[in-house]
Every structure is written in structure tokens, then in C-alpha cells.
Amino acid sequence: MTVMTAPGITEQLAQAQLDSGRLRTELGQALGELAQAVEAKDYERAAGLKARADELRPSALLAEHQVTALQQTVQALREHEARENAEAIEKERRERGEAAWAAATAAENEAVGESRRLFDEAQAALSAVKKSLSAALAAESVAGQHRQAAEQAMVDAGVREPSRFPVTSPNYVRSRVEESQMLGELLRTVQ
């Protein structure tokens, strides 16, 4: 069985339109001449033309119906092709959407992992800074104790008189921590 394709049907439609036009023209001529023969009262010629018109009429009607059927077939094929194209476009759009979703989700997961890693690094760095600041404050406090011990040793040796004022401790680290709201908060809040 031969499968009809759109170009084959289109060619058939073109041929059917030519045939239908030719038959309509012939039928129109026969009917026109018939009217002239009746008007001229040439009844013998009129009878021949009537027979010719009666012979052409079914073929002309059949040709017109064939044109209509082929036009409907071509239109149905175009609609079918348009639906198939629309389905293919929709499928491609859906596949692109799913691929974009998968890529975006993977990128999101990667970025979330990276943000957590960087946060953990920052938290560890802040903890290390707090530990260093605490150690610096402790060392500064030990320095103050040694300064007091040195002053007391000089008083005990009789080199100096006891002072009415207490010995001041080094204040380099503590003064900077107290001046910086950020360092103060860091010492109070970081684990």
C-alpha cells in the first residue's frame, strides 16, 4: 500500500483544481451556448448542447468535490504536522527546563556546600583570633605581674621608696581591645 505524502497530495490537489477549472469552463461554455441556441430557437443544437452539459455536469461536480476533499486532506495534514511540531517543541522546552533545573540545583547545592565550608573556616578563624587575643591579654597580665615584682624588688633592695601609686601594667593589648567594639564583641561572643 502506498502512503500518501503531503507533496503528493499537494500535486494531486493542483491537478484536481486544473481539471475542475477546465470542466467548469467547458460546462459554462456549453450552458452559455445552450442559452444562445434556445434564444435562437435552434432546438436541435440546443438538445445536443443540453446533452453535452448533462454529460459534463457530473464530472464537474465530482471534480469540485475532489478538490474540496483534497483541500481538507492537505489542511488535516498541515494541522497534524503543526501538532507534531508543537509536541516536539513542548518536549524540547520541557527537556531544556529540566536540564536547567538540574544544573541550577546542582550549582545551588555546590554553593551551599561552599558557603558552609567558608563559614566553618571563618568560625575557626574567629575562634583562633579570640584564642590569640586571650593569650595576648594573659601575656600582658603576666608582664604586669613581672613589672610589679621588679618594682617590689627595687623597693625591697632599698633602691626605691615605695610609691603611693600602684605600678601600672602594660596596656598595649587591653587598650586596643577596649577601643575596638569588634574585638570586644569577639571576645564576648565567639565560642
CNS distance restraints for C-alpha pairs under 8 A (distance, minus, plus):
assign (resid   4 and name CA) (resid   8 and name CA) 6.22 0.50 0.50
assign (resid   4 and name CA) (resid   9 and name CA) 6.62 0.50 0.50
assign (resid   5 and name CA) (resid   9 and name CA) 6.24 0.50 0.50
assign (resid   6 and name CA) (resid  10 and name CA) 5.91 0.50 0.50
assign (resid   6 and name CA) (resid  74 and name CA) 6.68 0.50 0.50
assign (resid   6 and name CA) (resid  77 and name CA) 6.90 0.50 0.50
assign (resid   7 and name CA) (resid  11 and name CA) 6.09 0.50 0.50
assign (resid   8 and name CA) (resid  12 and name CA) 6.19 0.50 0.50
assign (resid   9 and name CA) (resid  13 and name CA) 6.00 0.50 0.50
assign (resid   9 and name CA) (resid  70 and name CA) 6.94 0.50 0.50
assign (resid   9 and name CA) (resid  73 and name CA) 7.86 0.50 0.50
assign (resid   9 and name CA) (resid  74 and name CA) 6.78 0.50 0.50
assign (resid  10 and name CA) (resid  14 and name CA) 6.23 0.50 0.50
assign (resid  10 and name CA) (resid  70 and name CA) 7.92 0.50 0.50
assign (resid  10 and name CA) (resid  74 and name CA) 6.83 0.50 0.50
assign (resid  11 and name CA) (resid  15 and name CA) 6.27 0.50 0.50
assign (resid  12 and name CA) (resid  16 and name CA) 5.99 0.50 0.50
assign (resid  12 and name CA) (resid  70 and name CA) 7.60 0.50 0.50
assign (resid  13 and name CA) (resid  17 and name CA) 6.05 0.50 0.50
assign (resid  13 and name CA) (resid  67 and name CA) 6.06 0.50 0.50
assign (resid  13 and name CA) (resid  70 and name CA) 5.62 0.50 0.50
assign (resid  13 and name CA) (resid  71 and name CA) 6.82 0.50 0.50
assign (resid  14 and name CA) (resid  18 and name CA) 6.32 0.50 0.50
assign (resid  15 and name CA) (resid  19 and name CA) 6.16 0.50 0.50
assign (resid  16 and name CA) (resid  20 and name CA) 5.89 0.50 0.50
assign (resid  16 and name CA) (resid  63 and name CA) 6.46 0.50 0.50
assign (resid  16 and name CA) (resid  64 and name CA) 7.97 0.50 0.50
assign (resid  16 and name CA) (resid  66 and name CA) 6.77 0.50 0.50
assign (resid  16 and name CA) (resid  67 and name CA) 5.61 0.50 0.50
assign (resid  17 and name CA) (resid  21 and name CA) 5.97 0.50 0.50
assign (resid  17 and name CA) (resid  63 and name CA) 7.75 0.50 0.50
assign (resid  17 and name CA) (resid  64 and name CA) 7.71 0.50 0.50
assign (resid  17 and name CA) (resid  67 and name CA) 5.93 0.50 0.50
assign (resid  18 and name CA) (resid  22 and name CA) 6.11 0.50 0.50
assign (resid  19 and name CA) (resid  23 and name CA) 6.11 0.50 0.50
assign (resid  19 and name CA) (resid  63 and name CA) 6.76 0.50 0.50
assign (resid  20 and name CA) (resid  24 and name CA) 6.03 0.50 0.50
assign (resid  20 and name CA) (resid  60 and name CA) 5.92 0.50 0.50
assign (resid  20 and name CA) (resid  63 and name CA) 4.85 0.50 0.50
assign (resid  20 and name CA) (resid  64 and name CA) 5.65 0.50 0.50
assign (resid  20 and name CA) (resid  67 and name CA) 7.47 0.50 0.50
assign (resid  21 and name CA) (resid  25 and name CA) 6.06 0.50 0.50
assign (resid  22 and name CA) (resid  26 and name CA) 6.19 0.50 0.50
assign (resid  23 and name CA) (resid  27 and name CA) 5.97 0.50 0.50
assign (resid  23 and name CA) (resid  56 and name CA) 6.86 0.50 0.50
assign (resid  23 and name CA) (resid  59 and name CA) 7.20 0.50 0.50
assign (resid  23 and name CA) (resid  60 and name CA) 5.16 0.50 0.50
assign (resid  23 and name CA) (resid  63 and name CA) 7.85 0.50 0.50
assign (resid  24 and name CA) (resid  28 and name CA) 5.88 0.50 0.50
assign (resid  24 and name CA) (resid  60 and name CA) 5.82 0.50 0.50
assign (resid  25 and name CA) (resid  29 and name CA) 6.07 0.50 0.50
assign (resid  26 and name CA) (resid  30 and name CA) 6.11 0.50 0.50
assign (resid  26 and name CA) (resid  56 and name CA) 7.56 0.50 0.50
assign (resid  27 and name CA) (resid  31 and name CA) 6.08 0.50 0.50
assign (resid  27 and name CA) (resid  53 and name CA) 5.66 0.50 0.50
assign (resid  27 and name CA) (resid  56 and name CA) 5.88 0.50 0.50
assign (resid  27 and name CA) (resid  57 and name CA) 6.60 0.50 0.50
assign (resid  27 and name CA) (resid  60 and name CA) 7.51 0.50 0.50
assign (resid  28 and name CA) (resid  32 and name CA) 5.97 0.50 0.50
assign (resid  29 and name CA) (resid  33 and name CA) 6.02 0.50 0.50
assign (resid  30 and name CA) (resid  34 and name CA) 5.93 0.50 0.50
assign (resid  30 and name CA) (resid  49 and name CA) 5.83 0.50 0.50
assign (resid  30 and name CA) (resid  50 and name CA) 7.50 0.50 0.50
assign (resid  30 and name CA) (resid  52 and name CA) 6.81 0.50 0.50
assign (resid  30 and name CA) (resid  53 and name CA) 5.63 0.50 0.50
assign (resid  31 and name CA) (resid  35 and name CA) 6.15 0.50 0.50
assign (resid  31 and name CA) (resid  49 and name CA) 7.28 0.50 0.50
assign (resid  31 and name CA) (resid  50 and name CA) 7.39 0.50 0.50
assign (resid  31 and name CA) (resid  53 and name CA) 6.32 0.50 0.50
assign (resid  32 and name CA) (resid  36 and name CA) 6.34 0.50 0.50
assign (resid  33 and name CA) (resid  37 and name CA) 6.05 0.50 0.50
assign (resid  33 and name CA) (resid  46 and name CA) 7.88 0.50 0.50
assign (resid  33 and name CA) (resid  49 and name CA) 7.09 0.50 0.50
assign (resid  34 and name CA) (resid  38 and name CA) 6.13 0.50 0.50
assign (resid  34 and name CA) (resid  45 and name CA) 7.76 0.50 0.50
assign (resid  34 and name CA) (resid  46 and name CA) 5.13 0.50 0.50
assign (resid  34 and name CA) (resid  49 and name CA) 5.43 0.50 0.50
assign (resid  34 and name CA) (resid  50 and name CA) 6.38 0.50 0.50
assign (resid  35 and name CA) (resid  39 and name CA) 6.10 0.50 0.50
assign (resid  35 and name CA) (resid  46 and name CA) 7.74 0.50 0.50
assign (resid  36 and name CA) (resid  40 and name CA) 6.02 0.50 0.50
assign (resid  37 and name CA) (resid  41 and name CA) 5.94 0.50 0.50
assign (resid  37 and name CA) (resid  42 and name CA) 4.99 0.50 0.50
assign (resid  37 and name CA) (resid  43 and name CA) 6.72 0.50 0.50
assign (resid  37 and name CA) (resid  45 and name CA) 6.36 0.50 0.50
assign (resid  37 and name CA) (resid  46 and name CA) 5.13 0.50 0.50
assign (resid  38 and name CA) (resid  42 and name CA) 5.95 0.50 0.50
assign (resid  38 and name CA) (resid  43 and name CA) 6.24 0.50 0.50
assign (resid  38 and name CA) (resid  46 and name CA) 5.92 0.50 0.50
assign (resid  42 and name CA) (resid  46 and name CA) 6.05 0.50 0.50
assign (resid  43 and name CA) (resid  47 and name CA) 5.96 0.50 0.50
assign (resid  44 and name CA) (resid  48 and name CA) 6.54 0.50 0.50
assign (resid  45 and name CA) (resid  49 and name CA) 6.20 0.50 0.50
assign (resid  46 and name CA) (resid  50 and name CA) 5.96 0.50 0.50
assign (resid  47 and name CA) (resid  51 and name CA) 6.19 0.50 0.50
assign (resid  48 and name CA) (resid  52 and name CA) 6.19 0.50 0.50
assign (resid  49 and name CA) (resid  53 and name CA) 6.02 0.50 0.50
assign (resid  50 and name CA) (resid  54 and name CA) 5.98 0.50 0.50
assign (resid  51 and name CA) (resid  55 and name CA) 6.04 0.50 0.50
assign (resid  52 and name CA) (resid  56 and name CA) 6.18 0.50 0.50
assign (resid  53 and name CA) (resid  57 and name CA) 5.90 0.50 0.50
assign (resid  54 and name CA) (resid  58 and name CA) 7.38 0.50 0.50
assign (resid  55 and name CA) (resid  59 and name CA) 7.47 0.50 0.50
assign (resid  56 and name CA) (resid  60 and name CA) 6.03 0.50 0.50
assign (resid  57 and name CA) (resid  61 and name CA) 6.09 0.50 0.50
assign (resid  58 and name CA) (resid  62 and name CA) 5.92 0.50 0.50
assign (resid  59 and name CA) (resid  63 and name CA) 5.99 0.50 0.50
assign (resid  60 and name CA) (resid  64 and name CA) 6.17 0.50 0.50
assign (resid  61 and name CA) (resid  65 and name CA) 6.17 0.50 0.50
assign (resid  62 and name CA) (resid  66 and name CA) 6.04 0.50 0.50
assign (resid  63 and name CA) (resid  67 and name CA) 6.20 0.50 0.50
assign (resid  64 and name CA) (resid  68 and name CA) 6.27 0.50 0.50
assign (resid  65 and name CA) (resid  69 and name CA) 6.06 0.50 0.50
assign (resid  66 and name CA) (resid  70 and name CA) 6.05 0.50 0.50
assign (resid  67 and name CA) (resid  71 and name CA) 6.02 0.50 0.50
assign (resid  68 and name CA) (resid  72 and name CA) 6.17 0.50 0.50
assign (resid  69 and name CA) (resid  73 and name CA) 6.14 0.50 0.50
assign (resid  70 and name CA) (resid  74 and name CA) 6.08 0.50 0.50
assign (resid  71 and name CA) (resid  75 and name CA) 6.08 0.50 0.50
assign (resid  72 and name CA) (resid  76 and name CA) 6.00 0.50 0.50
assign (resid  73 and name CA) (resid  77 and name CA) 6.11 0.50 0.50
assign (resid  74 and name CA) (resid  78 and name CA) 6.17 0.50 0.50
assign (resid  75 and name CA) (resid  79 and name CA) 6.15 0.50 0.50
assign (resid  76 and name CA) (resid  80 and name CA) 6.04 0.50 0.50
assign (resid  77 and name CA) (resid  81 and name CA) 6.05 0.50 0.50
assign (resid  78 and name CA) (resid  82 and name CA) 6.02 0.50 0.50
assign (resid  79 and name CA) (resid  83 and name CA) 6.14 0.50 0.50
assign (resid  80 and name CA) (resid  84 and name CA) 6.19 0.50 0.50
assign (resid  81 and name CA) (resid  85 and name CA) 6.03 0.50 0.50
assign (resid  82 and name CA) (resid  86 and name CA) 5.97 0.50 0.50
assign (resid  83 and name CA) (resid  87 and name CA) 6.02 0.50 0.50
assign (resid  84 and name CA) (resid  88 and name CA) 6.11 0.50 0.50
assign (resid  85 and name CA) (resid  89 and name CA) 5.99 0.50 0.50
assign (resid  86 and name CA) (resid  90 and name CA) 5.97 0.50 0.50
assign (resid  87 and name CA) (resid  91 and name CA) 5.98 0.50 0.50
assign (resid  88 and name CA) (resid  92 and name CA) 6.05 0.50 0.50
assign (resid  89 and name CA) (resid  93 and name CA) 6.01 0.50 0.50
assign (resid  90 and name CA) (resid  94 and name CA) 6.02 0.50 0.50
assign (resid  91 and name CA) (resid  95 and name CA) 6.09 0.50 0.50
assign (resid  92 and name CA) (resid  96 and name CA) 6.04 0.50 0.50
assign (resid  93 and name CA) (resid  97 and name CA) 6.06 0.50 0.50
assign (resid  94 and name CA) (resid  98 and name CA) 6.10 0.50 0.50
assign (resid  95 and name CA) (resid  99 and name CA) 6.06 0.50 0.50
assign (resid  96 and name CA) (resid 100 and name CA) 6.01 0.50 0.50
assign (resid  97 and name CA) (resid 101 and name CA) 6.00 0.50 0.50
assign (resid  98 and name CA) (resid 102 and name CA) 6.09 0.50 0.50
assign (resid  99 and name CA) (resid 103 and name CA) 6.11 0.50 0.50
assign (resid 100 and name CA) (resid 104 and name CA) 5.97 0.50 0.50
assign (resid 101 and name CA) (resid 105 and name CA) 5.92 0.50 0.50
assign (resid 102 and name CA) (resid 106 and name CA) 6.04 0.50 0.50
assign (resid 103 and name CA) (resid 107 and name CA) 6.07 0.50 0.50
assign (resid 104 and name CA) (resid 108 and name CA) 5.94 0.50 0.50
assign (resid 105 and name CA) (resid 109 and name CA) 6.10 0.50 0.50
assign (resid 106 and name CA) (resid 110 and name CA) 6.14 0.50 0.50
assign (resid 107 and name CA) (resid 111 and name CA) 6.03 0.50 0.50
assign (resid 108 and name CA) (resid 112 and name CA) 6.02 0.50 0.50
assign (resid 109 and name CA) (resid 113 and name CA) 6.13 0.50 0.50
assign (resid 110 and name CA) (resid 114 and name CA) 6.12 0.50 0.50
assign (resid 111 and name CA) (resid 115 and name CA) 5.97 0.50 0.50
assign (resid 112 and name CA) (resid 116 and name CA) 6.17 0.50 0.50
assign (resid 113 and name CA) (resid 117 and name CA) 6.14 0.50 0.50
assign (resid 114 and name CA) (resid 118 and name CA) 6.06 0.50 0.50
assign (resid 115 and name CA) (resid 119 and name CA) 5.98 0.50 0.50
assign (resid 116 and name CA) (resid 120 and name CA) 6.08 0.50 0.50
assign (resid 117 and name CA) (resid 121 and name CA) 6.22 0.50 0.50
assign (resid 118 and name CA) (resid 122 and name CA) 6.07 0.50 0.50
assign (resid 119 and name CA) (resid 123 and name CA) 5.99 0.50 0.50
assign (resid 120 and name CA) (resid 124 and name CA) 6.05 0.50 0.50
assign (resid 121 and name CA) (resid 125 and name CA) 6.03 0.50 0.50
assign (resid 122 and name CA) (resid 126 and name CA) 6.03 0.50 0.50
assign (resid 123 and name CA) (resid 127 and name CA) 6.11 0.50 0.50
assign (resid 124 and name CA) (resid 128 and name CA) 6.09 0.50 0.50
assign (resid 125 and name CA) (resid 129 and name CA) 6.10 0.50 0.50
assign (resid 126 and name CA) (resid 130 and name CA) 6.09 0.50 0.50
assign (resid 126 and name CA) (resid 186 and name CA) 7.51 0.50 0.50
assign (resid 126 and name CA) (resid 190 and name CA) 6.91 0.50 0.50
assign (resid 127 and name CA) (resid 131 and name CA) 6.09 0.50 0.50
assign (resid 127 and name CA) (resid 190 and name CA) 6.28 0.50 0.50
assign (resid 127 and name CA) (resid 191 and name CA) 6.35 0.50 0.50
assign (resid 128 and name CA) (resid 132 and name CA) 6.10 0.50 0.50
assign (resid 129 and name CA) (resid 133 and name CA) 6.03 0.50 0.50
assign (resid 130 and name CA) (resid 134 and name CA) 5.97 0.50 0.50
assign (resid 130 and name CA) (resid 186 and name CA) 6.47 0.50 0.50
assign (resid 130 and name CA) (resid 187 and name CA) 5.69 0.50 0.50
assign (resid 130 and name CA) (resid 190 and name CA) 7.08 0.50 0.50
assign (resid 131 and name CA) (resid 135 and name CA) 6.05 0.50 0.50
assign (resid 132 and name CA) (resid 136 and name CA) 6.01 0.50 0.50
assign (resid 133 and name CA) (resid 137 and name CA) 6.11 0.50 0.50
assign (resid 133 and name CA) (resid 173 and name CA) 8.00 0.50 0.50
assign (resid 133 and name CA) (resid 187 and name CA) 7.72 0.50 0.50
assign (resid 134 and name CA) (resid 138 and name CA) 6.11 0.50 0.50
assign (resid 134 and name CA) (resid 187 and name CA) 7.62 0.50 0.50
assign (resid 135 and name CA) (resid 139 and name CA) 6.04 0.50 0.50
assign (resid 136 and name CA) (resid 140 and name CA) 6.06 0.50 0.50
assign (resid 136 and name CA) (resid 173 and name CA) 6.72 0.50 0.50
assign (resid 137 and name CA) (resid 141 and name CA) 6.13 0.50 0.50
assign (resid 137 and name CA) (resid 173 and name CA) 6.21 0.50 0.50
assign (resid 137 and name CA) (resid 174 and name CA) 6.45 0.50 0.50
assign (resid 138 and name CA) (resid 142 and name CA) 6.23 0.50 0.50
assign (resid 139 and name CA) (resid 143 and name CA) 6.13 0.50 0.50
assign (resid 140 and name CA) (resid 144 and name CA) 6.27 0.50 0.50
assign (resid 140 and name CA) (resid 169 and name CA) 7.72 0.50 0.50
assign (resid 140 and name CA) (resid 170 and name CA) 6.21 0.50 0.50
assign (resid 140 and name CA) (resid 171 and name CA) 7.25 0.50 0.50
assign (resid 140 and name CA) (resid 172 and name CA) 7.95 0.50 0.50
assign (resid 140 and name CA) (resid 173 and name CA) 7.11 0.50 0.50
assign (resid 141 and name CA) (resid 145 and name CA) 6.35 0.50 0.50
assign (resid 141 and name CA) (resid 169 and name CA) 7.15 0.50 0.50
assign (resid 141 and name CA) (resid 170 and name CA) 7.61 0.50 0.50
assign (resid 142 and name CA) (resid 146 and name CA) 6.25 0.50 0.50
assign (resid 143 and name CA) (resid 147 and name CA) 6.12 0.50 0.50
assign (resid 143 and name CA) (resid 169 and name CA) 7.14 0.50 0.50
assign (resid 143 and name CA) (resid 170 and name CA) 6.80 0.50 0.50
assign (resid 144 and name CA) (resid 148 and name CA) 6.22 0.50 0.50
assign (resid 144 and name CA) (resid 168 and name CA) 7.19 0.50 0.50
assign (resid 144 and name CA) (resid 169 and name CA) 4.14 0.50 0.50
assign (resid 144 and name CA) (resid 170 and name CA) 5.80 0.50 0.50
assign (resid 145 and name CA) (resid 149 and name CA) 6.14 0.50 0.50
assign (resid 145 and name CA) (resid 169 and name CA) 7.47 0.50 0.50
assign (resid 146 and name CA) (resid 150 and name CA) 6.01 0.50 0.50
assign (resid 147 and name CA) (resid 151 and name CA) 6.18 0.50 0.50
assign (resid 147 and name CA) (resid 167 and name CA) 7.47 0.50 0.50
assign (resid 147 and name CA) (resid 169 and name CA) 6.95 0.50 0.50
assign (resid 148 and name CA) (resid 152 and name CA) 6.01 0.50 0.50
assign (resid 148 and name CA) (resid 167 and name CA) 5.95 0.50 0.50
assign (resid 148 and name CA) (resid 169 and name CA) 7.83 0.50 0.50
assign (resid 149 and name CA) (resid 153 and name CA) 6.02 0.50 0.50
assign (resid 150 and name CA) (resid 154 and name CA) 6.37 0.50 0.50
assign (resid 151 and name CA) (resid 155 and name CA) 6.31 0.50 0.50
assign (resid 151 and name CA) (resid 167 and name CA) 7.57 0.50 0.50
assign (resid 152 and name CA) (resid 156 and name CA) 5.97 0.50 0.50
assign (resid 153 and name CA) (resid 157 and name CA) 6.03 0.50 0.50
assign (resid 154 and name CA) (resid 158 and name CA) 6.25 0.50 0.50
assign (resid 154 and name CA) (resid 159 and name CA) 5.27 0.50 0.50
assign (resid 154 and name CA) (resid 160 and name CA) 5.67 0.50 0.50
assign (resid 155 and name CA) (resid 159 and name CA) 5.89 0.50 0.50
assign (resid 155 and name CA) (resid 160 and name CA) 4.77 0.50 0.50
assign (resid 155 and name CA) (resid 161 and name CA) 5.71 0.50 0.50
assign (resid 155 and name CA) (resid 162 and name CA) 5.91 0.50 0.50
assign (resid 171 and name CA) (resid 175 and name CA) 5.69 0.50 0.50
assign (resid 172 and name CA) (resid 176 and name CA) 6.56 0.50 0.50
assign (resid 173 and name CA) (resid 177 and name CA) 6.24 0.50 0.50
assign (resid 174 and name CA) (resid 178 and name CA) 6.09 0.50 0.50
assign (resid 175 and name CA) (resid 179 and name CA) 6.11 0.50 0.50
assign (resid 176 and name CA) (resid 180 and name CA) 6.15 0.50 0.50
assign (resid 177 and name CA) (resid 181 and name CA) 7.53 0.50 0.50
assign (resid 177 and name CA) (resid 183 and name CA) 5.47 0.50 0.50
assign (resid 177 and name CA) (resid 184 and name CA) 5.77 0.50 0.50
assign (resid 178 and name CA) (resid 183 and name CA) 7.75 0.50 0.50
assign (resid 178 and name CA) (resid 184 and name CA) 6.39 0.50 0.50
assign (resid 180 and name CA) (resid 184 and name CA) 6.29 0.50 0.50
assign (resid 181 and name CA) (resid 185 and name CA) 6.10 0.50 0.50
assign (resid 182 and name CA) (resid 186 and name CA) 6.02 0.50 0.50
assign (resid 183 and name CA) (resid 187 and name CA) 6.24 0.50 0.50
assign (resid 184 and name CA) (resid 188 and name CA) 6.33 0.50 0.50
assign (resid 185 and name CA) (resid 189 and name CA) 5.86 0.50 0.50
assign (resid 185 and name CA) (resid 190 and name CA) 7.91 0.50 0.50
assign (resid 186 and name CA) (resid 190 and name CA) 5.44 0.50 0.50
